[in-house]
Amino acid sequence: MRGSEPPEDDDSPAADPIAVAREIALRQLTVRARSRGELARALARKQVPDEAATIVLDRLTEVGLIDDAIFARDWLAAGERRQRSRRVLLAELAEKGVDREVAEAAAAELDGERDYQVARAYAERKAAGLARVESQARYRRLAGALARRGFPASVVAQVTREVLAELGEAVDAEPADGD
């Protein structure tokens, strides 16, 4: 239960709820950038009173240490390195408490061909490891790997056909019967 009392095991002068909240938030921000929602959840887990959490989060936002718009842009940029689709990245931002409009605005800044380019780079790398696999199984495995990363079906089909064609394979969109 949340109360206005600081944690009982901390009787130091820093037991002031605002000081405790500030310390927790700054420690979290030292590791990596965080959304306001992530920090609010961290403070709630540590049973920081809502009022103290709001004061600290507002102040950190005011001084620029919390900015969900910048966080969303950075998260989306890092998603390319992690080879995830735009849809998956937006879901991750929602999990992190970033407002949908903020996330969508950041995603709108992305290149429209981003999903294709990221899927293509991933598929090229993945296909190299499937060289000894039978043709139809290679198609299924490559398409499955792209789908699990959240790429749209049209991108999965296009990239899979292109990458396997470059490897010198004729690719049917449908696996052979009995496979």
Residue pairs with C-beta under 8 A, 6 or more apart in sequence:
2 44
2 47
2 49
2 50
3 47
3 49
4 17
4 49
4 51
6 15
6 16
6 17
6 20
7 15
7 20
7 46
7 47
10 20
13 19
14 20
14 23
17 48
17 49
17 51
17 52
18 52
18 55
18 56
20 46
20 48
20 52
21 43
21 48
21 52
21 53
21 55
21 56
22 56
22 59
24 42
24 43
24 46
24 48
25 39
25 42
25 43
25 56
25 57
25 60
28 34
28 38
28 39
28 42
29 39
29 60
29 65
29 66
33 70
33 71
33 74
34 42
34 66
34 71
34 96
35 66
35 68
35 71
35 72
35 93
35 96
35 97
35 98
36 57
36 61
36 66
36 68
36 97
37 68
37 96
37 97
37 98
38 96
38 97
39 57
39 60
39 66
40 53
40 57
40 97
41 97
43 52
43 53
43 56
43 57
44 53
57 66
60 66
61 67
68 98
68 99
68 102
69 102
69 105
69 106
71 96
71 98
72 93
72 98
72 102
72 103
72 105
72 106
72 107
73 106
73 109
75 89
75 92
75 93
75 96
75 98
75 106
76 86
76 89
76 93
76 106
76 107
76 110
79 86
79 88
79 89
79 92
80 114
80 118
83 118
83 119
83 121
83 122
83 149
84 92
84 118
84 149
84 150
85 115
85 118
85 119
85 149
85 150
85 151
85 152
85 155
86 107
86 110
86 114
86 115
86 150
87 150
87 152
88 149
88 150
89 107
90 103
90 104
90 107
91 150
93 103
93 106
94 100
94 103
111 117
115 151
115 152
115 155
116 155
116 158
116 159
118 151
119 146
119 149
119 151
119 155
119 156
119 159
120 159
120 162
120 163
122 145
122 146
122 149
123 142
123 145
123 146
123 159
123 160
123 163
124 163
126 142
126 145
127 138
127 142
127 163
127 164
127 167
130 138
130 141
130 142
131 167
133 141
135 164
135 169
135 171
136 172
136 175
136 176
136 179
137 179
138 164
138 169
139 160
139 164
139 171
139 172
139 175
140 175
142 160
142 163
142 164
143 156
143 157
143 160
146 155
146 156
146 159
146 160
147 153
147 156
151 159
157 173
160 171
161 171
161 173
164 171
165 171
